[in-house]
Amino acid sequence: MKVRYPFFTLLFFLFSQSVNAESIKLVKKKKARQRQTETSEKNPNSQQELQEHILTSMGFGKGLSFETSDKQNFLNMRVRFQERAVETIRQEDGEKQTEGLEFQARRARLVFSGNFLGKDWQYYVQLSFSNLDMEEDRPVPLRDASISYTKFNNANIKVGQMKVPYNRQRFISDGLQEFVDRTVSNEELNLDRDVGILVSSSNLFGWNCLGYSAGVFGGEGRNRSSNSSRVLTSGKLTYYPLGVFSDNGEPDLEHSTKPKLAISVAGANNQNTNRELSTRGETYQFARFDYTHTGTEFLFQWKGFSASGEYLTRKANSPFMEKEIGNRTMTEYSRSVKGGFFQLGYLFKNNLGLALRYSEYRPWGKTDPKLTYSRERGLAVSYYLKDHNLKIQADYAYLEGGYVDSLGSHRIRAQIQVFL
């Protein structure tokens, strides 16, 4: 018995210490809750912050999203890239010359978009990381950086660096095309991006038949600060005779049961620009020109069938400018051009698409003597595994004129696009 007493005494001591420790913990937790309640009463915002949660979602074709529980702030991040192979065969004096197979990381984009302080304030930022996706003299990755205020349906306001509303094929994403890439006429005549302010509506006055865009920009293109006292003004009016619809790209992926038709006219005036293609191209050493742009276009989609076309012009106020430099007279030419394209496509229900294209542009009046007639005739095959988010495309084109600087050129391209 004497041996047992110390043992039970030790057990009793340990048990009492454990109970005492638990009591102390409970008292500390109670005091902590009291302090938290007192702090919340003094500062109601802290209680709101404690209750607020960040909702996260992720999915293929939808990107990675973060949203506050009150729906006031939203961020979506997406990655898109195009891997391409190109084979070109040129004709020179009756002989064919193969340039060889070229593999390209044609585009690699990172997109941030969303809203803040409610649904009316929206933002869009797009970065590009392929060397083929940047200007040679200014390899800056920023493509888009804009803020929009969408409270007023008849006048949405956007400021920042964005696409100039002019021709549709340039305005919609290159990832929404029926061909591997855009036309030769678009490459010559589009206005690309610029920094400025834009007012627009996709359904003016709720009439279900009109949309418009009107903007004022710096006039020298993306990632440049305009040092000119004059600007680029642009306007576009779209008529929907069969009702307004969302522009989801060139092919009719939805196999629309009701026909869709959009007809647009556009115009722009870029004053005192120092760039060869108005907002793009080579920078002049001393010349400055005023360019007037006009355009008309249409889009039709119904039950998998699609048709689209554009006719664009660019006219300079003078064919050239001269300047005495030393003992020499230097001449710099403007580029006055007109051209366009017509395109037909059909999407089968197994998500296989076919398309045909004709595109051309030609000099207009007195202009740069190096500018010559160019033409593109082509066909394309596309397979949409997950709409435009995952698709495989191949196209063939026969190119003629100054665009390829040869008697003719056969171009074959294959591409896969992934949009996470």
Secondary structure, DSSP 8 states (H G I E B T S, - for coil): -TTHHHHHHHHHHHHHHHHHHHHHHHHHHHHHHHHHHHHHHH-HHHHHHHH--EEEEEETTTEEEEEETTSS-EEEEEEEEEEEEEEEEEEETTEEEEEEEEEEEEEEEEEEEEEETTTTEEEEEEEE--GGGSBTTB---EEEEEEEE-S-TT-EEEEEEEE-SS-HHHHS-GGG-SSSS--HHHHHH---EEEEEEEEESSGGG-SSEEEEEEEE-SS-TT----SS--EEEEEEEE-TT-------SS-TT--SS-EEEEEEEEEEEEEE-BTTSSSS-B-SS--EEEEEEEEEEEEEETTEEEEEEEEEEEES-SEEEEEETTEEEEEE---EEEEEEEEEEE-TTSEEEEEEEEEEEE-SS--TT---EEEEEEEEEEEEETTTEEEEEEEEEEEETTTTEEEEEEEEEEEEEE-
